[in-house]
Amino acid sequence: MTRYLDTHIHLDFLDALEIQLGEARKVGVGGWLVPGTSPERWAAVMAAAELHADVYAAPGIHPQAADSCQLSHLEELRYLLQHPKVVAVGEVGLDRLVASSWHAQEEVFIQLIQLARKADKPLLIHARRSTGRIIELLRQEGAEQIGGIFHAFSGSLETARKIIDMNFVLGIGGVVTYASVRRLPDVVRSVPAAALVLETDAPDMTPEPHRGQKNRPAYLALVAERVAALRGWSREETARITTANACRVLKLPQLAVAKQN
């Protein structure tokens, strides 16, 4: 039986990590990808990946850390990208709601795309009120050659199609379970099956019925249930399809997340 792969979770911010991972394994989660949002977090992210066979790392620089990015950080990241447990660069992108200057965000984002291309690693994209500009920069820098995941996607079907055309997939998280969400259910129903992967973004983006509490790794099963309902898939189909998609994008062997069955 195939297990779910959580393509975006901040294990370095979770309490009682071993207990929470155990809970998640019991409901069918078999792999986790942990983004590193700033140089200060990279050590903790790498420690989690090195300690657990089913945890992978994606060190990067979040838009909110762009102002403090230095050349030494980029050199350190270039070195980390050689580590066998580092399978992506993330989370990176643009965000109009953080304090970092727009100029610094764009400059850092471009440098990170270039680093990812040289290392042949996919990107985990953070986009908030900035998707159009992100798409422009990804095209400008040839990012379709490496692809990646648009984290926490909640945009329109038109935007989703543009993203998919660039060799990226959509990270579907807790928002898909919210009764108030309007566009995302139609996107999940309408895009090709190969364009969907699952994520929690724990401890944030908690799905229903736990909204308002801290998110947990085990709640990926709730996201999967909603995606299954929207697509008319069984639980096994949802796990098999979304895990295969994640493994394809991240260049992971399928058995890497199925071996614990």
Secondary structure as UniProt FT lines:
FT   STRAND          4..6
FT   HELIX           11..13
FT   HELIX           17..26
FT   TURN            27..28
FT   STRAND          29..36
FT   HELIX           39..51
FT   TURN            53..54
FT   STRAND          55..59
FT   HELIX           63..68
FT   HELIX           71..80
FT   TURN            81..82
FT   TURN            84..85
FT   STRAND          89..95
FT   TURN            96..97
FT   HELIX           102..119
FT   STRAND          123..128
FT   HELIX           131..140
FT   TURN            141..142
FT   HELIX           143..145
FT   STRAND          148..150
FT   TURN            151..152
FT   HELIX           157..165
FT   TURN            166..167
FT   STRAND          168..172
FT   HELIX           174..177
FT   TURN            179..180
FT   HELIX           184..190
FT   HELIX           193..195
FT   STRAND          196..198
FT   TURN            202..203
FT   TURN            208..209
FT   TURN            211..212
FT   HELIX           217..219
FT   HELIX           220..231
FT   HELIX           235..250
FT   HELIX           255..258
FT   TURN            259..260
//
